[in-house]
Amino acid sequence: MNVADKIVKILAEEGIVTVFGIPGEQIMPIYKSLSESEINHVLTRHEQAAAHAADGFARSTGKIGVCITTASPGALNATMAMATAFKDNLQVLLLTGDNDLEYRGSDYFQTTPQFEIFKNITQASYYPLNGTEVMYALRASIYELKNFPKGPIHINLSKDILLQEDFNDFDLCYLCDDDMSNLGKAQELIDKAEKPLFILGAGAISYGDNIERISKKYKIPITTTYHGKGIIPDESPLNLGLCGIRANPQAKYAFENSDCIIGLGIKASERTLTELPDNFIHVNINKDVLVGDYPIQGQVMEFMLEARFKEVNWIEDIFKIDDSYHLEGLDDDLKPQAAIKRILDKFNDNIVVSDAGSHTTWTALLKKSSKPRQLLFSGAMAPMGYGLPAAIGAAIATDEKIIVINGDGDFQMNLQELATIKEQDLDVIIFILNNSEYGIIRQWQEDVYGMDAYQTQLNNPDFAKLAASYGIDAVKVDNLNDLELLLDRNLEGPLVVEVIVESENIPLP
């Protein structure tokens, strides 16, 4: 058994059933081993798409998503997607091939400093020098991703090392480097608080039921980040909705008036916290993202088991705030928000994947989530081209119907993955909101820079014919009535629906 065989064996033993990638010369030993295994390899048409698919797999399930590429051309194609997973702390494992060890650091064909490139967009980047180091890197990576997911991990694999047969394995068992030393100070703040507030992020998903129980018992209101939507059902009376720049009036009031804000599994970005309050308790397993005077590195579950809460009575004050938030154009023919509302009304219980663009804002504002992981999009990096491959990963991971909401611009950045969707026969329905422009860029040009639209208009192909060329059914609608009639049908994917919409500005924070 060589190193490549052992890698594949370990992946299978650790419950990895699906990987995404494209074969190539330097990673070929892995592919030979994969071909002889029970692991399902999903062939994408671009390495960025493979990594986004692994992201969608992880984001929709909370399990490890695995992406495999060959050396520099393949590996570098995955960098955007890995940066996306890194910004959102997703458990993605990237295995990249490389030339033989002797060529590292040289100007040899298809050799680049992959370690230096990936170390800044991953939780860890390994550059093993022999088979034993490969085993350590793989065991350590899987352990971290399963137990303490702080972001993707990269392992670079030289071809000659993959073929080695003389190596030692590792049986790793080590503890998280938790730091709960500020728990006492945080408890003092909680004890004094009369107006506590929970902010839930993706790191709180696994403990959602208990957080909801505690919230109800002690009447502590909750807000969420985008990635925390659905941890507590949106319809729950204690769920005030989104925090940050898209906060509704009640959530905004709660944030501004709380005397103890407890961030559970969140990244305290400028979009999550419009300002950093001095009464902010921040709980996250990733010490690198902790901020404020009360940082606690550890699992949300551990903190909630240790912390003590008391009943408070300020929810009635919050409910006195007028929480009406009216979106214009929801019944106008054919505004993008009107189309999106009807799509979401039809598929509200399905996983919805959004890409990057103005449609993402409408989708986030209109989507109601009854459980977590129902709205997938890249919040912190927001690359165009995310939606289609991420939907592939989610569809394969969950075996459910996946709804993609794309703009015409971002759809074309990874449209080649229609071939993958067809090949895998996935129940994915792709709605392309076609306004023939990069709409949000045009809005910035006009509203912020006071300029006329420049290089934002798109001469698009016939999307229905494009889908047909991949063997995928397609339909085009250009009015609200036809869209409603279409949505009344029992739709199954693969399916592309082109929706002609008007140019429309999103509401700015």
N, C-alpha and C positions, 0 to 999 in steps of 0.2 A: 504493500500500500504506500503510495506516495503522498506528499503533502496535499495536493489537490483532492485526492480521494478522501483524505481525512477531513478536509474542510467541508466537503459535501456531506459526509457522514455526520459530522457534528451538527450542521445546519438541520438535517433531517431529525436527529435525536432531540434537538431543541425545539421542535415543533414548527420549523419553517416549511411550509407546504408550497409556497409560490415565490418565485423570484422574477424580476423584470430586467431585461437587458438586451444587448446586441453582442454577438461573438466577435472575436478578432484574434489576430495572431498571438499576441502576448498573453492573453488570458485563456488560450485554447485548452490547456490541461484541465482547467475548471469545467469547461464545457464538455470535454470528454467524460469527465466524472458525472456531470449532470445528466448526460445522455443515458447513463447506466443506472440512474437513480429514479425514485418515485416523486421527486420534486417537480412541480409544474413550472416550466420556464415560459414566460410570456414574451414573445419577440415584438418589441416596439420598432418604430421606424426612425427613431432619433433617441440619442442617449438622454437628452434633457427630458424627453417624454418618459423614458424608463424611470428616471429618478422622481419625476412628478407622480408617476403611477405608484411607486413605492411610498411616496408621501401620502397619496390618497388612501392606499391600503392601511397605512399606520393611522392616519387621521380619522378614518371611519371605524376603526376597530380598537385602537389602543394597543395593537400588536406590532411587532417589528416588521417593517417593510424593507425588502432587500433589493438592491440594484447592483448589476454587474456590468462593467465596461472593460474594454481593452485599454491599451496605453494611451498616450497623450491626446490624440484626436478624440477618442471616445471619452476619456476621463474629463477633459476640459469642456466637452459639450454638456457634462452633467453639473458644472459648477453653479450655474444659476439656480437650478433646482435644489442643490444641496444648501446654498445660501438661504433659500426659501424655507427649507426644513429647519435650518439652524436658527433662523429668526423666530420660529414658532416652537422651538424645543421638541421636535418630533423624533421618534425612535426609528431612524432609518440607518441601515447598514449599507455602505458603499464599498464594494470590492473592485479595485482597478488593477488591470494588468500593467506590466512594465517589461522593458528589455532586461536581459540578463544583468546580474548585479554588477559586473565589471564596468558596465556602461553608465551607471548612475553618476550624475554630475558632469557628464561629457556632452558633446555636441552630436552624439550619435543619432541616427535616424529615429524619429518619433520619441525622443527622450527629452523630458522637461522636469523641472524640480517639483514633482507632484506633491511632495510633503509640504513644501513651502507654500504652495498654492492652497491646499486644502486645510492647513492647520488653522487658518483664520475663519473658516466657515463650517467648522465641525467642532463637536465637543472634544474629540481627540482624533489625531491622525497618526497612524502607525506605519512605520517603514522597516519592517522586519528584515534582518540580515541573514536569517537561516530558518529552517523549518520549525525548530523549537520556539523561536520568537514569534513565528506565525501562529502557533497553537496558543501561546500566551495572549497574543493580541486578539485572537478570535474569541477565546474563552472570556477574557476580560470585557470585550465589547458586548457580547451577548448578555453577560451578567449585568452590566451597567444599563443597557438598553431595556432590559426586562424589569429591573428593580428600581433604578434611579434615572429615568429618561430625562436628560438635560439637552438633548439635541443629537444630530446624526454623528456617526463614527465612520471614519475612513480607514481602510487597510490597503496599502499598496503592495502588490505581489509580483515580484520578479519571476519571469518564466522559469529560469533555472531552479529557483527555490521551490516552485510548485512541483517540480519533478523530483525533488530530493526524497529519498526513502529512509534516510538515517535522521531521525528526529525524536524528541520526547514530547509527550502530551502533558497537560496541566489539569489538575482538579482544583479549580479555584473556589474558594469560599472566603469572602472578606466583607467587612462591614462598611456601611455608608459612612462617610465623614460628616455626620450630622453635627450641628453646633446649636444646641438648645440653650446656650448660656444666657440668652436674653429673655427666656421664658418668664422668669421671676419679675423682671422689670415690666414686661408686657402684661403680666397678670395684674400688677398694681394699676396699670392704666385701665384694664378691663373692669376691675373692681370699682373704680371711681366713676366709670362711664354711666351716664343716664341716657345717652343717645348713640349706642353702638351701631355699626353698619358693616355687613359682610360684602366684600367684592369677590366674586368667584371667577376664576379662570380655568383653563383646560386642565391644570394640575389638580383641580378639585373634583374632577368627574367621578373618579372611583369611589369617593366618599360622599356622593351627592345625597343619598337617602338619609344619612345620618345628619348632614348639615341641615337638610330640610326639617328633620325632626327637632333639632336644637333650635332652629329659627322659629318654628311654630311654638315650641314650649316656652321660650323666653321672649317671644314677640320681637325678634331682631330682624329688621328689614334686610333685603338682599338686592344688590345690583350685580350685573355680570358684564364681562368682556364679550366681544363677538364670539370667541371660541368657548366661552362658558355658557352660551345660550342653551337652554334646555336642561341644564343640571337641575335647576328648579323649574318646573313648567312655567311658561310665560304667563299662563292664566292664574297662577297662584297669587293670592292677595298680598303676600309679603314680598313678591318679586316686583321690584320697581322698574325693571327693564335694564337697558344698556346704561353703562357708565361712560364717562369721558366725553369726548367731543360730540357724540351723538346722543347724549343723555336727554331723556325727556324731563319735563319740569319737576316731577316728584323726585326722580333720581338725582337731579341737579341740586334740589333743595336739601335732600338727605346728605349728599356729599359735603355741601357747604356748611351744614349745621351739625354734623356728627362730631362727637367728642372722642370717638375711638373708631377708627376705620381699620378693618382687618382684611387684608388682601390675602386670599387663599389660592395659591397656585397660579398667580397672575404675573405677567411682566408689566412693570410699572412704567409704561412708555408714555410719551406725550399724548397719545390718543386714548389711553386708559385713564390716566390721572392728568387733568388739565393743570394741576399744580401738585407739588409734593407737600402734604400737610405734616405738621410736626407730631400729630397723634396717629401716625400710620404704622401699624404692625404688619410686617411683610413676611409671609411664610412661603418658602419655595425650596425645593431640593437643590436648586442650582445657585450656589453662592455668588456666582458672577453676575446675577441679575438683581440681587438683593439691594434695596435702597432704604433710606430713612434711619430713624433713631432706634427702631426696634426690629432689626433683621433677625430672622430665625430660619436657619438652614435645616430643613427636614421635611418629612412627609406631612401632608395636610392631615392625614389620619392621626399621626402621632401627636401633632399639636392639638387637635380637637379632643383627643382623649385626655391630654394633660391639662388643658385650660378649663377654667370654671366660669360659668356664666350665670347671670341673674335675670329675672324678669324685668323688662323695662316697659315704659308706657308712652312712647313718643310716636308710634305709628299713626295715631289719630291726627297729630299735628301735620304729618306728611300728607295724609289724605285730604287735608283742607286745601292743599295746593291744587289749582286747576291743572289737570294732567292732559287736557285735550291737545292733541297734536294732529293737525289736519294737513294731509297731503293733497295738493291740488292735482287735478287732471286724472283721477282714478277712473272716471267714466267717459273720458274724452277719446274719440276715435282719430287716430290711434297713437296715443302717448305711450312711451315705453313703460311708465308706471302702471298704466291701465292693463297692458298686456301681461306684465309681471304679476300683478295682483291676481289675475284670473288663472295664470299658470300655477301660482302658489295655492290658490283656493282648491284647485283640482288635485294637486300633488303635495298637500301640506304634510302628510305623514311619511312622505318619501325623503330620502337623502337628496338634498339639492346642492349641486356644486356650482359655484359662481366663479367667474374669471376675474379679470381686472378691468375696470372702466366704470362709466356712469351707471350701468345696469347693476353693479355690485352694491352701490348705495341704495337703490330702490329695493333690491332683494333683501338686504339686511334690515331695512326699515319695515318691510312688509311681512317678512317670514316670522311665523309663530311656531315655536318649538315646544313640544311636549316632553322631549327627552334630549339628551346630549348627542352630539355628532350628527345632527340632522342638517346643518348648514356647514359646508366645507368651502373654505376659500383661504387664500394666503393673505393674512392680515398685515403682517409686519413688513414683508418684502413686496407683495402684490405684483408679481411679474405677469405680463400678458402672455397668454399661451398655457396657463396653468390648468384651466377647466377640463379640457378634453382628456388629457392623460390622467389627471387626478380621478376623473370619473371611471376610467378603466380600472385603476387600482381599487376604488371603492366597490365597483360592480363585482370584481373577482373576489374581493375579500368577504363581501356580505351575501353574494348571490341574490341581490335585490334589484328592483327597478331603480335606476339612478337618473335624476333629472339634471341636465346641464343648462345653465343660462349663460349664453355667450353674447358678446357684441360681435359685429362683423369684423372689427379689427383684430381683436384678440383670438377669435376663432381661426384666423388664417395663419397664426404663428405656429400652430401645431396641427393643422388640418390633416396632415399625412396620417395621423393616428386613426382616422376613419378606417384605414386598412386593418389596423389592429382590432378595432371594435367589430368589424365585419368578420374577421378571421376567428375571433373568440365568440362570435354570436352573442354579444352582450345586450342585455335589456337596458340600453341607454337611449334616452330621448334627448336630443340636442335642439334647444331653441336658440336660433340665431336672431337677435334683435338688430335688424339692419337699418341703420340711419345713414349709411354711406359716408361715415366720417369717424375720426377719432374725437368723440364728442366732448369728453372731459378736458382734453387738451385744447380744443377750440374754446371751451368755456373759460379756461384759464387765460388764454390769449386775449379774449374780449373783456372779461370782467376784472382781471387782475393787472394785465399789462396794457390795457387800453388800445390794443392793436386789432387789425382785421385778421380774420382767420387765415392762417398761413400753413400750407403743407399738412392739412388735416382732412381734406376731402379724399374719398376713396372711390375709385372706379372698380367695383366689385364684380366678380364672376357670377354666373348663374349658379347659386348654391344648390338648387335642386338638381341640376345637371351634374354638378360636381359630385354630389352624394351618389347619384345614379352611377357615375363612372366607377365608384367603389362597390357597387352592388347594394347600396343602401336606399331604402324607400325614402322619399322626400315629398314635402308639400309646402306650398307657399301661400300665405294669407296676407291680405293688405287692409283688412278692416276688422273691427271688434266683433261684429256679428259672426263672421266666418271663423274667427278664432274660437269663439264660444261654442259654435257648432262642432268644431274639430275636437275641442276638449270634452264634449259630451260623449265622445266615442271611447271605446276601450283601446287605448293606444299601447302599443308594444314596440320596443326597440329591437334592433337598431332602427332609429328613425331620426331624420333631420326635418325640423320645422323652421322655415324661414318666415319671420314676421317683419313686414315692412312697417317701420315706426317713424314718427316725426323726430326732428332734432329737438332736444329738450334739455334745459339746464337742470342739474341736480340742485337740491337745497343745500347751501353751504352752511357749515357750522357757525 
